[in-house]
Amino acid sequence: MLVQHFIDRKAKQLAFYMRSYWQDELPYAELECFLWDTFEEWSQVKNPQSQAYSHKERIFWHVLHQTHYWEEPLIRNDDCIKTQLLMCILCLEGQGLCPLDVVGIRP
């Protein structure tokens, strides 16, 4: 599978899961399960190091890592963290500008 195909497919899912979580339609445990499943699926992508990063991919990995890093109450309630993640989600959905200061990296 190509990196871009993986990112395009998983970015839609990530945006859906994040929005559902923020709207209290999804428990944090389900969001966390999605994150771990995504990391596992990524391990099956062949030769990712030979494929260039896109802005979308950098944003995708940033959101994934930040969501995994911050504790659940901060993701939901910290205005700074939530605003940054929401801006990234909007970009992944094609509705917002690409934040240039976000540098997500592949696991």
N, C-alpha and C positions, 0 to 999 in steps of 0.2 A: 504494500500500500504506500502511496506517496504521502509525504508529510502534509501537503496542502489539502489532500482529500480528508485526512484524519482531522486536521484543524477545522476545516469547513463543517464537517459533520458534528464534531464535539463542541464547537463554539455555540452552535444553535442550542444544543442540549444544556451547556453550561449557563447560558443566558436564561433559559427556561427554569432551570433548577434554582438559580439565584433569585429570580423574580418570585417564584413560588415560595421560596423560603421567606423572603422579605414580606410577602403578603399573608404569612401564617397559613399557607396551604400545604406546606411541606415541613416535616420535622427536621431538625438539624441532623439527626442520625442518618436520614435519607440523603441529605446533601453530602455528608461525609462519606457515605457509601459510594455515591457517584464519583467523588474525587478519587477514592482508592481504585475504583474500577477503571477510571480514565488512566491513572498511572499504570495499571496493569496492561490495559490495551495498548498504551504507548510502547511498552516493552516489546510488543510484537511487530512494530513498524521496522522495516528493514532499511539499513543504511541511512538513518536520518542525518548523520554528520556530513554526508555528501550533498545534502539538499539545503539550499539557502533559506534563511529566515525571511518571513514577510512581517510587515507591521502587525497584521492580524495575529500571526502566531506569537509574536512577542507579547501582545496584549493578552492573548489567551493564557499563556503560561504565567504571566503576572497575576491575573485573577485567580488562577488555580492555586498558585503558590501562596498568595496572600490569604485566600480563603482557608487554606490548610494551616497556615501559620498562626493567624489570629484566633483568639478564643471566641467561642460562640457569642457571648454577650456583646463583644466589641464589633463583630461583623453586623450585628443587628442594630446596635444602639450608638456606636461612636460615629458622630457626624462626619468627621474627616475621612475615616476608613470607608464608610458606606458611600460617601460622595465620590471618592476616587474609584471605588469598585463600580458604582453605577455609571460613571462616565465611560469606563472601559466596556461595560456591558452594552451600552448604547452604541459604541463603536463596533463591537462584535456583531450587533444586530443591523449594522449599516445605517444607523440613525444619528450618529454623532461623529464628531471629529476624532481623529486618531491622536491620542495624547502622546506627544513625542518624547516625554520624559519617562515613559514606562519602558523598562527593559526586562522583560521576562526571558528566562532561559530554559532550555530543554532539561528535563531531569537526567 
